[in-house]
Amino acid sequence: MKTIKTISLTITMLFFSLASKTYAFEVDGIFYHVLSETDKTVAVTLDSESAEENFPNLSSAYKGDVVIPSTVTYESVTYTVTGIGDQAFVYGSQVTSIVIPNTVTSIGNHAFLHCFGLTTINIPNSVKSIGDGAFTNCMSLRAIIIPSEVRYIGEYAFTGCDALASIVVDKDNPVFDSREDCNAIIETSSNTLIHGCSETVIPDGITSIGTSAFYSCSGLISISIPDDVLSIGSNAFSGCVSLVSIVLPEGMTSIENNTFYGCSSLVSIDIPDGVTRIGNVAFSGCSNLTAITLPNGLTSIGEEAFADCYSLVSISIPDGVTSIGRYTFRDCTGLTSITLPDALTSIGYEAFSACKSLSSVTSLASKAPILDERVFEAISSDAVLYIPSGSEADYEAKGWYEYFSRVATIGSEEHISDGTLDEYVNESERGPIDIHYTRTLPNLAWNPLYVPFEIPCSA
């Protein structure tokens, strides 16, 4: 099983930084940090001593049904509870429900990060802000209601809430809405959908789908995006492992980084004609993707854009593409043929490596594109290269022949060369290719503790 892994050193450093934060006092099993001695206000905080003691097991002292009081008395001083602090319940995997009093005005960054067992929470009307990643990876959370006074919702606030099926925004909220019972959070002024769930129906009038809006929404099977939508943010559908079909709007001009990363159930997708750029890792890990047609106006394909698309059989690169980045089609083990355009000038490191079924490569460029290292390493041992007549010397000089058992001219079965494949493969200084590699989680530096989804490896 190929698993996306984060760097353990980063986890260690972050968790010890959390543990170094001290709480002021504890009452009835809840830990508090004093916000203001003058106003006598406190916030619920992390049990730092327990966190440090339990490291590296990453567990919290909070368990079961947690009821936070509106006031707390310590050493004859009564404080009002006005906040849930940053990382307060981080890794509270045994917390099942939380009651927040109507004195709380803010929920901090990553406050409930990895509360895997949390099923219900009521956010009171007093809350005005919900921090970045506040409920990230609350995998059992089924419903959320955003009250009327909330004015700020941070990035990734509900990312990885796999069971979330109901999202409602209070109708009196002037900043956010869930119009037409759409089961999503929409930023009203910009018509941007910032958080969705498995039951979201995107209403007409939405012009943008925000970054990570459906990230790791494992229950999402299909979704139709209205024509009004002009942009879809990075990671928007990343990790939607059950997503089978999606209809993209015609007005789109680019597919951003990681947009469909790890959508392992996606079989096919039509890319609109207006799309000119496909970002890094855009379709990587779409292991069941069998067919994709790239639009004629496409000019740029990012690094790893189609890596690990094991079921992809053939693909034709449009004429406007001048370069192919690193690892772009790496480990596409089902890929049997590919056509490269006349305008292509360069191909990046390991762009087609480990495509073990790739047996036919047609390059239309009369001037051989420059190859980085290991571009076609570990493709089929019977692979044939087809090139324009008259370009033979250039392709041989630039190292193309090394990867192929036979070279022929386009439109002819004329045998030009047996290439130098055997010599190349047997070079003693050439190390073996690592076909089954791991990749760090893309674009989630904000949350190095995130437990990512898995992508199955090829057989």
C-alpha positions as CSV (number, residue, x, y, z in Angstrom):
1,M,0.0,0.0,0.0
2,K,1.4,3.4,-1.0
3,T,0.7,6.0,1.7
4,I,1.3,9.7,1.6
5,K,3.5,10.5,4.5
6,T,4.3,13.7,6.3
7,I,7.7,14.4,7.7
8,S,8.0,13.0,11.2
9,L,10.5,15.7,12.3
10,T,7.9,18.3,11.5
11,I,5.3,16.5,13.5
12,T,7.7,16.2,16.5
13,M,8.6,19.9,16.4
14,L,5.0,21.0,16.2
15,F,3.7,18.8,18.9
16,F,6.5,19.8,21.3
17,S,5.7,23.4,20.5
18,L,2.1,22.7,21.5
19,A,3.3,21.0,24.7
20,S,5.4,23.9,25.7
21,K,2.3,26.1,26.0
22,T,1.3,26.1,29.7
23,Y,-2.2,26.4,31.0
24,A,-3.0,28.6,34.0
25,F,-5.3,26.2,35.9
26,E,-7.6,23.2,35.7
27,V,-11.1,22.8,37.1
28,D,-13.2,19.7,36.7
29,G,-11.0,18.2,34.0
30,I,-10.9,21.3,31.8
31,F,-7.8,23.4,31.3
32,Y,-7.8,27.1,31.0
33,H,-5.5,29.9,29.8
34,V,-6.2,33.4,31.2
35,L,-6.9,35.9,28.5
36,S,-7.3,39.0,30.7
37,E,-7.0,39.4,34.4
38,T,-8.6,42.8,34.1
39,D,-11.7,41.4,32.4
40,K,-11.5,38.1,34.1
41,T,-11.8,36.1,30.9
42,V,-10.3,32.7,30.0
43,A,-10.1,30.3,27.1
44,V,-10.1,26.5,27.1
45,T,-6.7,25.2,26.2
46,L,-4.6,22.1,25.6
47,D,-3.6,19.9,28.5
48,S,0.1,20.5,27.8
49,E,1.5,18.3,30.5
50,S,-0.5,15.3,29.4
51,A,0.4,16.0,25.8
52,E,4.1,16.0,26.6
53,E,3.8,12.9,28.8
54,N,2.0,10.9,26.1
55,F,4.2,11.9,23.2
56,P,4.6,10.4,20.6
57,N,1.2,8.8,21.0
58,L,-0.5,12.1,20.3
59,S,-3.5,11.9,22.6
60,S,-5.5,14.4,24.6
61,A,-6.8,14.3,28.2
62,Y,-10.3,15.2,27.0
63,K,-12.7,12.3,26.6
64,G,-16.4,11.5,26.2
65,D,-19.0,14.2,26.4
66,V,-17.3,17.5,27.3
67,V,-19.5,20.3,28.7
68,I,-17.7,23.7,28.9
69,P,-19.1,26.0,31.5
70,S,-19.8,29.7,30.9
71,T,-18.0,30.7,34.0
72,V,-15.3,29.0,36.1
73,T,-14.0,29.8,39.6
74,Y,-10.4,29.3,40.6
75,E,-8.9,30.4,43.9
76,S,-12.0,32.5,44.7
77,V,-11.8,34.3,41.4
78,T,-14.6,33.8,38.8
79,Y,-13.7,34.0,35.2
80,T,-15.9,34.1,32.1
81,V,-15.1,31.5,29.4
82,T,-14.9,33.5,26.1
83,G,-12.7,31.3,23.9
84,I,-11.7,27.8,22.7
85,G,-7.9,28.2,22.3
86,D,-5.7,27.1,19.4
87,Q,-5.2,23.3,19.4
88,A,-7.3,23.1,22.6
89,F,-8.7,19.6,21.8
90,V,-6.0,18.4,19.3
91,Y,-6.0,14.6,19.0
92,G,-9.1,14.4,21.3
93,S,-10.0,11.2,19.5
94,Q,-12.1,10.0,22.4
95,V,-14.2,13.1,22.6
96,T,-17.8,12.3,21.3
97,S,-19.6,15.6,21.9
98,I,-18.9,19.1,23.1
99,V,-21.2,21.7,24.6
100,I,-19.9,25.3,24.1
101,P,-21.5,28.0,26.2
102,N,-22.9,31.2,24.7
103,T,-20.2,33.2,26.3
104,V,-17.6,31.9,23.8
105,T,-16.8,34.3,20.9
106,S,-14.0,32.5,19.2
107,I,-12.9,29.0,18.2
108,G,-9.1,28.9,17.7
109,N,-7.0,27.5,14.9
110,H,-7.0,23.7,14.8
111,A,-9.1,23.7,18.0
112,F,-10.7,20.3,17.3
113,L,-8.0,18.9,15.0
114,H,-8.2,15.1,14.7
115,C,-11.2,14.7,17.1
116,F,-12.0,11.6,15.2
117,G,-14.9,10.5,17.4
118,L,-16.7,13.9,17.6
119,T,-20.2,13.4,16.3
120,T,-22.1,16.5,17.4
121,I,-21.2,20.1,18.3
122,N,-23.4,23.1,18.7
123,I,-21.8,26.4,17.9
124,P,-23.5,29.1,19.9
125,N,-24.8,32.4,18.5
126,S,-22.1,34.2,20.5
127,V,-19.3,32.8,18.3
128,K,-17.9,35.4,15.8
129,S,-14.8,33.5,14.4
130,I,-13.9,30.0,13.5
131,G,-10.1,29.5,13.0
132,D,-8.1,27.8,10.4
133,G,-8.5,24.0,10.4
134,A,-10.8,24.3,13.4
135,F,-12.6,21.0,12.8
136,T,-10.1,19.4,10.4
137,N,-10.3,15.6,10.3
138,C,-13.4,15.4,12.6
139,M,-14.3,12.3,10.6
140,S,-17.4,11.4,12.5
141,L,-19.0,14.9,12.6
142,R,-22.3,14.6,10.8
143,A,-23.8,18.1,10.8
144,I,-22.8,21.7,11.4
145,I,-24.8,24.9,11.8
146,I,-23.1,28.2,11.3
147,P,-24.8,30.8,13.5
148,S,-25.8,34.4,12.5
149,E,-22.9,36.2,14.3
150,V,-20.0,34.3,12.6
151,R,-18.0,36.8,10.6
152,Y,-14.8,34.7,9.9
153,I,-14.3,31.1,8.9
154,G,-10.7,30.1,8.4
155,E,-9.2,28.0,5.7
156,Y,-9.7,24.2,5.9
157,A,-12.1,24.7,8.8
158,F,-14.0,21.5,8.0
159,T,-11.5,19.7,5.8
160,G,-11.5,15.9,6.2
161,C,-14.9,15.7,7.9
162,D,-15.8,12.6,6.0
163,A,-19.2,12.0,7.6
164,L,-20.4,15.6,7.2
165,A,-23.7,15.5,5.3
166,S,-25.5,18.6,6.5
167,I,-24.3,22.2,6.5
168,V,-26.6,25.0,7.4
169,V,-25.8,28.7,7.7
170,D,-28.3,30.9,9.7
171,K,-30.4,32.9,7.3
172,D,-29.6,36.1,9.2
173,N,-25.8,35.8,8.7
174,P,-24.7,38.7,6.5
175,V,-21.3,37.2,5.5
176,F,-22.0,33.6,4.7
177,D,-25.0,31.7,3.4
178,S,-26.3,28.2,2.4
179,R,-28.7,29.4,-0.2
180,E,-31.3,27.0,-1.7
181,D,-30.5,24.5,1.0
182,C,-27.3,23.7,-0.8
183,N,-25.5,22.0,2.1
184,A,-22.5,24.2,1.8
185,I,-21.0,27.4,3.1
186,I,-20.9,30.2,0.6
187,E,-19.1,33.5,1.0
188,T,-22.0,35.8,0.0
189,S,-20.1,38.8,-1.3
190,S,-17.9,36.8,-3.7
191,N,-20.3,34.0,-4.5
192,T,-17.5,31.5,-3.5
193,L,-18.3,28.1,-2.1
194,I,-15.7,27.7,0.6
195,H,-16.8,24.4,2.3
196,G,-18.9,21.6,0.9
197,C,-19.9,18.0,1.9
198,S,-21.1,14.8,0.3
199,E,-24.7,16.1,0.0
200,T,-23.8,19.5,-1.5
201,V,-25.7,20.7,-4.5
202,I,-23.9,23.7,-6.0
203,P,-26.5,26.4,-6.8
204,D,-26.6,28.7,-9.8
205,G,-24.8,32.0,-9.3
206,I,-21.7,30.5,-7.7
207,T,-18.7,31.9,-9.5
208,S,-15.9,30.1,-7.6
209,I,-15.1,27.0,-5.7
210,G,-12.6,27.7,-3.0
211,T,-9.3,26.1,-2.1
212,S,-9.8,22.6,-0.5
213,A,-13.6,23.1,-0.5
214,F,-14.3,19.3,-0.8
215,Y,-10.9,18.1,0.3
216,S,-11.0,14.4,1.4
217,C,-14.8,14.3,1.1
218,S,-14.9,10.5,0.9
219,G,-18.7,10.3,0.6
220,L,-18.9,12.5,-2.5
221,I,-19.9,10.3,-5.5
222,S,-20.9,12.8,-8.2
223,I,-21.4,16.6,-8.5
224,S,-22.4,19.0,-11.3
225,I,-20.8,22.4,-11.4
226,P,-22.9,25.2,-12.9
227,D,-21.7,27.1,-15.9
228,D,-21.4,30.3,-13.8
229,V,-18.4,28.8,-12.0
230,L,-15.2,30.3,-13.6
231,S,-12.5,29.0,-11.2
232,I,-11.9,26.0,-8.9
233,G,-9.2,26.3,-6.3
234,S,-6.3,24.0,-5.6
235,N,-7.0,20.8,-3.7
236,A,-10.7,21.5,-4.2
237,F,-11.6,17.8,-4.8
238,S,-8.3,16.2,-3.6
239,G,-8.9,12.9,-1.9
240,C,-12.5,12.5,-2.9
241,V,-11.9,8.8,-3.3
242,S,-15.5,7.9,-4.1
243,L,-16.0,10.6,-6.8
244,V,-17.0,8.8,-10.0
245,S,-18.2,11.6,-12.2
246,I,-18.0,15.4,-12.3
247,V,-19.0,17.9,-15.0
248,L,-16.8,20.9,-15.4
249,P,-18.1,24.3,-16.6
250,E,-17.2,25.5,-20.0
251,G,-15.9,28.9,-18.6
252,M,-12.9,27.4,-16.9
253,T,-9.5,28.3,-18.2
254,S,-7.2,26.4,-15.8
255,I,-7.2,23.3,-13.5
256,E,-5.2,24.2,-10.4
257,N,-2.6,22.2,-8.5
258,N,-3.9,19.0,-6.8
259,T,-7.5,19.7,-7.8
260,F,-8.4,16.1,-8.4
261,Y,-5.4,14.5,-6.6
262,G,-6.2,11.0,-5.3
263,C,-9.7,10.8,-6.9
264,S,-9.2,7.0,-7.3
265,S,-12.8,6.2,-8.4
266,L,-12.8,8.8,-11.2
267,V,-13.1,7.0,-14.5
268,S,-13.3,9.8,-17.1
269,I,-13.5,13.6,-17.2
270,D,-14.1,16.1,-20.0
271,I,-11.8,19.0,-19.8
272,P,-13.4,22.2,-21.2
273,D,-12.0,23.6,-24.5
274,G,-11.0,26.9,-22.8
275,V,-8.6,25.3,-20.4
276,T,-5.0,26.3,-21.2
277,R,-3.2,25.1,-18.1
278,I,-3.2,21.9,-16.0
279,G,-1.4,22.4,-12.7
280,N,1.0,20.2,-10.8
281,V,-0.4,16.9,-9.4
282,A,-3.8,17.9,-10.8
283,F,-4.9,14.3,-11.6
284,S,-2.2,12.3,-9.9
285,G,-3.5,9.2,-8.2
286,C,-6.6,9.0,-10.3
287,S,-5.9,5.3,-10.5
288,N,-9.1,4.3,-12.4
289,L,-9.0,7.1,-14.9
290,T,-9.1,5.3,-18.3
291,A,-9.6,8.2,-20.7
292,I,-9.0,11.9,-20.8
293,T,-9.1,14.2,-23.8
294,L,-6.8,17.3,-23.5
295,P,-8.2,20.4,-25.2
296,N,-6.5,21.9,-28.3
297,G,-5.8,25.2,-26.5
298,L,-3.8,23.6,-23.7
299,T,-0.3,25.1,-23.4
300,S,1.0,23.9,-20.0
301,I,1.0,20.6,-18.2
302,G,2.4,20.7,-14.6
303,E,4.7,18.3,-12.8
304,E,3.1,15.0,-11.8
305,A,-0.1,16.0,-13.4
306,F,-1.1,12.5,-14.3
307,A,1.4,10.4,-12.2
308,D,-0.1,7.1,-10.8
309,C,-3.0,7.1,-13.3
310,Y,-2.6,3.3,-13.6
311,S,-5.6,2.8,-15.9
312,L,-4.9,5.4,-18.4
313,V,-4.3,3.6,-21.8
314,S,-3.4,6.4,-24.3
315,I,-3.1,10.1,-24.5
316,S,-2.4,12.7,-27.2
317,I,-0.6,15.9,-26.2
318,P,-2.1,19.0,-27.9
319,D,0.0,21.0,-30.4
320,G,0.3,24.1,-28.1
321,V,2.3,22.2,-25.4
322,T,6.0,23.0,-25.6
323,S,7.3,21.2,-22.5
324,I,6.3,18.3,-20.3
325,G,7.4,18.6,-16.6
326,R,9.0,16.2,-14.2
327,Y,7.1,12.9,-13.3
328,T,4.1,14.0,-15.4
329,F,3.0,10.5,-16.4
330,R,5.2,8.5,-14.1
331,D,3.9,5.1,-13.1
332,C,1.0,5.1,-15.6
333,T,1.4,1.4,-15.8
334,G,-1.5,0.9,-18.2
335,L,-0.4,3.5,-20.7
336,T,0.4,1.8,-24.0
337,S,0.8,4.7,-26.5
338,I,1.4,8.4,-26.5
339,T,1.6,11.1,-29.2
340,L,3.9,14.1,-28.6
341,P,3.3,17.4,-30.5
342,D,5.4,19.1,-33.1
343,A,6.0,22.2,-30.8
344,L,7.4,20.1,-27.9
345,T,11.0,21.3,-27.0
346,S,11.7,19.5,-23.7
347,I,10.6,16.6,-21.5
348,G,11.4,16.6,-17.7
349,Y,12.9,14.1,-15.4
350,E,11.2,10.7,-15.3
351,A,8.2,12.1,-17.1
352,F,7.2,8.7,-18.5
353,S,9.3,6.4,-16.2
354,A,7.8,3.2,-14.9
355,C,5.1,3.2,-17.7
356,K,5.8,-0.5,-18.1
357,S,3.2,-1.1,-20.8
358,L,4.2,1.9,-22.9
359,S,5.1,0.3,-26.3
360,S,4.5,3.1,-28.8
361,V,5.7,6.6,-28.6
362,T,5.1,8.9,-31.6
363,S,7.0,12.2,-31.6
364,L,5.8,14.7,-34.3
365,A,8.6,17.2,-33.6
366,S,11.1,17.4,-36.5
367,K,13.7,18.7,-34.1
368,A,14.1,16.2,-31.2
369,P,13.0,17.6,-27.9
370,I,15.6,17.8,-25.2
371,L,15.3,14.9,-22.6
372,D,16.1,15.2,-18.9
373,E,17.4,12.1,-17.2
374,R,15.4,8.8,-17.1
375,V,12.5,10.1,-19.1
376,F,11.4,6.8,-20.5
377,E,13.1,4.5,-18.0
378,A,11.4,1.2,-17.3
379,I,8.9,1.4,-20.1
380,S,8.1,-1.7,-22.2
381,S,11.2,-3.6,-23.4
382,D,9.5,-3.8,-26.9
383,A,8.8,-0.1,-27.1
384,V,8.9,1.5,-30.6
385,L,9.7,5.1,-31.3
386,Y,8.1,6.8,-34.3
387,I,9.7,10.0,-35.6
388,P,9.5,12.2,-38.6
389,S,11.6,11.2,-41.6
390,G,14.9,13.2,-41.8
391,S,15.1,13.7,-38.0
392,E,16.9,10.4,-37.2
393,A,20.3,11.8,-36.5
394,D,19.0,14.5,-34.1
395,Y,16.9,12.0,-32.1
396,E,19.9,9.6,-31.8
397,A,22.2,12.4,-30.8
398,K,19.8,13.6,-28.0
399,G,19.6,10.2,-26.4
400,W,16.2,9.1,-27.6
401,Y,17.3,5.8,-29.1
402,E,18.6,4.6,-25.7
403,Y,15.1,3.8,-24.4
404,F,13.6,1.9,-27.4
405,S,14.0,-1.5,-28.9
406,R,13.2,-0.2,-32.4
407,V,12.9,3.2,-34.2
408,A,10.8,3.8,-37.3
409,T,9.6,6.8,-39.4
410,I,6.0,8.0,-39.0
411,G,3.7,6.5,-41.6
412,S,6.2,3.8,-42.4
413,E,7.3,0.6,-40.9
414,E,10.7,1.3,-42.3
415,H,13.2,-0.1,-39.8
416,I,15.7,2.6,-38.9
417,S,17.5,1.3,-35.9
418,D,17.4,-1.3,-33.1
419,G,18.3,1.5,-30.8
420,T,20.7,1.0,-27.8
421,L,18.1,-0.1,-25.3
422,D,20.0,-3.2,-24.1
423,E,23.2,-1.4,-23.7
424,Y,21.5,1.4,-21.8
425,V,19.7,-0.8,-19.4
426,N,22.8,-2.9,-18.6
427,E,25.1,0.0,-17.8
428,S,26.6,-1.0,-14.5
429,E,26.5,2.6,-13.1
430,R,22.8,2.9,-13.7
431,G,20.9,2.3,-10.5
432,P,17.5,0.6,-10.4
433,I,14.4,2.7,-10.7
434,D,12.2,2.9,-7.6
435,I,8.7,2.4,-9.2
436,H,6.8,2.5,-5.9
437,Y,7.6,5.8,-4.4
438,T,6.0,8.0,-1.8
439,R,5.1,11.6,-2.2
440,T,4.7,14.3,0.5
441,L,1.3,15.7,1.0
442,P,0.8,18.6,-1.4
443,N,0.1,22.2,-0.3
444,L,-0.9,21.5,3.3
445,A,2.0,23.1,5.1
446,W,-0.5,24.8,7.3
447,N,-1.3,21.5,9.0
448,P,1.7,19.1,9.2
449,L,-0.3,16.9,11.5
450,Y,-3.0,16.1,8.9
451,V,-3.6,12.4,8.5
452,P,-4.0,12.0,4.7
453,F,-5.9,9.6,2.5
454,E,-4.2,6.6,0.8
455,I,-3.7,5.9,-2.8
456,P,-3.5,2.2,-3.8
457,C,-0.3,1.3,-5.6
458,S,-0.1,-0.5,-8.9
459,A,0.2,-4.2,-9.2
